[in-house]
């Protein structure tokens, strides 16, 4: 199967999907706000557009698949705010994917959530995502779009792991009782997206995470173990010096169920837990 993927806000996760689609002969268009990043996309054989100045209408008119990665801002979803008329005119879209976050579920005290759980976000970012999801569902219903919402857990992968902080001595094991996060390797995000593209009649909403939610201090400790370095120091969450952004991640604790990507999309995760993922990242560095 091949087609024309239009990737709005082409970033880390979208690039991993592009790596899977490129050998299959897909045409791909990506948007970025940076001219240098646009040049880098062109070097990979993609058509690149720089927003907001470039027109997207001609590319969207021929796109068969649309992936939206851009986060909401003060105007709501940036794609819908700026390009709804282009979307209304696009007649060839077979699949629309929206990358959201498991932050839409809010805090569940370390308990389990699945795709049917209530959306009770505790952070401003989570609330903005809930609103953006609603915007997309409303537009999809009106336009008859085949919308898929992917709620991504914490993303790691090449260039995004704990090893650098452990090596340079800035890693800390922040301790907060009953704090657990779910995670996902970026390559497994790409596998889920491709599986959905290949099975377009599956469910609308998917949690995208691995099998093993874990306390964040355990991940840091395992990274240090793999590097053969001393265990980073413990710090109590209440007294630890953290940026507001970093602290906000600790406002929510939950374990995210991923049964749907397995039962409906038949996805077999390459990195089913953080230990297998971190081992692979470290091996790739050598």
N, C-alpha and C positions, 0 to 999 in steps of 0.2 A: 504494500500500500504506500502511496506517496501523495503529496498534495502541496499546498502553499500555506506555510505557517506564518502568520503575522504575530510577532511577539512585541507587546507593548510594555516598555520598561524592561528591556532585555538585560537581565542580571544573572546572578549566580546560578539559580535553579534553572532558568530558561536556557542558559548556556549548556548545562548538562543535558537537557532534552535535545538541544540542537546537535550535540555530539552523537546522539543516537540516530537522529533523523538524517544527518548529512550522508552517511554511507548508503541510505535507502533512496537517495536521489530527490529529496524534497527541495523545493524552492523555499527560501526563508527570508523574511524581512524583519529587521529588528529596529526598535527605536531606542534612542538614548538622548540625554540632554547635553552630552559632551562630544565635541567634534573629534577629539582624539580616539575616544571609544568607538565612534562611528567608523573611523578609518580601520581600527582593529577588526571590526565585524566584517568590513569589506575584504580584508585580507583573508578571512575565513570563508569567503565565497558567498556571503550574505549581502542582500540589499540593506542599506542602513539609512535611516532617516533621523534627523536631529530635531527634537521637539523643543519648543513649540513652533519653530519657524517653518519647518517643512510640511507640506501638505501630505496627508495620509490617504486621501480618498481613492486614488487610483490603485494603491496597493491593497486596501481593504476590499475594493471591488472585485479583485481576483483571488482573495484569500479564501481558502477552504477551512482553515482552522485559525482560531484566535486565542492567544494566551495572554492574559493580563496579569502582570506581576507588580505593577506600581501600587504603592500604598496609598490609602486615602489621605486627604489633607483637609484644610479648612473648608473647601468647596465640596467635600464628599469624594466620590471616586473620580480621579482626574481624567480617566479616559471618557467616561460618560459625560463629564462636565464639558469637555472640549470637543468630543468627536461623536456625539450621539447622532447627528445628521448623517455622518459617514457610515455609522453602523446601520442606521435605518435603510440606507441605500445599498448596503452590501447584500447581494443575493445568492452568494455561493457558499456561505458558511455552514458547514456540516457539524461543527463542534466548537464550543466556546469554553475555555478553561479560565477560572478565576482563582488565583493563589491567595488564600486567606490564612488564618492562623488559629491554632488551638486556644489562643487567648480569648476567643469569643465565649468559651465556657466559663471563664472566671475561676474563682477559687472553690475547690471541692474538698478541702481539708485532707488531701492525699488520697481521696477516693477515686473511683473509676468514672470515666465519661465515655459515651459513644455518640454516634451521629444524631441520636434522638434526644440527647440530654438538653435541658434548658440552657439558653444563652444568658449568662449572668456575669458579664465581664466586670472585673474589678479595676481596670486601668482605662485611661483615656484612649490608649491605642486599641484596646479590645473593644471598647464601645464604638469607635470609629469603624472598626472592621465589621461589627454587627450591622451598622447602618449601611456600609458599602455592600455587604452581602444582600441586604434587603433591596437596595437599589438595583443590583444586578438581577435578582429574581423577578422584580417587577418589570424591568425592561425585557427580559427573556420571555416572560409570559406574553407581553404585548406584541413582541416581534416574532414569536414562535421559534426562539433560538434554543438549541440543544446545549443548555448551560450545565457545566460541572464545576462545583466548588470544592477546592482542595484545602483542607485545614491542616497546615503544616506545623509540626512540632519544631523544637529548636534545631536549627540546621547546622551541620558541621560537614567537613570534607577537606579537600586539598586547600591549603592556605587558611583554613578556618578550624583550627583545633587548639587544644590546650598546651601543646608542646612548647611553643615560643615563650609563653609566660613561665612555664616550669623551668626552662633553660635559663632565662634571664633573671630568675629569682623573684619575680613579681606575683607569682601564683599564690593564692590563698585558699584555704579550705574554709569557706563560710558556713558556719553551723547554725541551722535553724531547725527546731524540732519538727518532725513530720513533713519535711520539705522534699518533694520529689518532682522531677521534670521528665517529660518524654522528649526523645530526640529522633533525628532522622538523618542519615547520610545523604548528601546531595545526589549521589548516583542512584539511590533508591527512589528519590523523588522523581527523577527522570524515568525510571522504570514504571512507576505508577502512572505518570502522565501518558507514556506511550501505550500502556495497557488500556487506558481509558479511551485513547484515540482509536485503538483497534477494536474496542467494544463500546461503540457510541450509545447503545441503548441501555447501558447499566445505570445505576442510581445517580442522583444528582449530587450528593454530598459524600465526601470521603475524608476520613481522618488519615493523615499520612505520618506515620511514626513507626519506630521499631518495636520490638517485643518487650523491651526491658526498661521501663521507667526507673530512674535511680536518683538518689540524692546527689547534688552537684559535687559535694566534697569527695564522693567515691570516684567520680570521673577524674578529678584532679589527682587523687592518690594513685589511680591506676596509670595515668600518664607518667607520673614520676617513677613508678615501678618499672614501666617499660624502658624509660631512659636510664635506669640505674642511678637515679638521683635521690637525695633526701626528701622525705615527706614534707610538702609545704606546710607552713604553720597553720594551726587552727585559729579562727577568729569568730567570736560570737556575733551573730547577725545584728543584734541590737546595738552593739558598740562599734562595729566595723565601719571604717570610712569608705563610703561607696558613692558613686555618682547617683543622681536621682534615677537615671535610666536603669543602671544596674540594680538598684534597690527595688525598682518597680517589678522586676522579674520575680522577686521573692514574695510578691503580694498574692501569688496564686500557686497552689499546690494541687496536683492531680496526676492520675495515671490515665493515659489515653488508650482506648481500645482500638485496635487496627484490624478487627476481624473482616470488615467489609472489603478491604482491598484484596484480601486473600480469597474470600468466598465468591466475590463477584468478578474481580479482575484477574484472579488466579496469579497474583503477584507472589513470587518467592524472593524475599529480601536477600540481597547479597550480604548485608551487614545487619543481622537481626538483633544485635545489641551493641552497646558502646565499646565493649572489649574487642570484638571482631573488627569494628570500624577503626578504632585507634591503632590496632596492630597493623592493619592494611595501610593506614596513613603513614605510619613510621617506616614500614617496609618500602613504600613508594619514594621516600626521601633518600634512601640509600642507593 
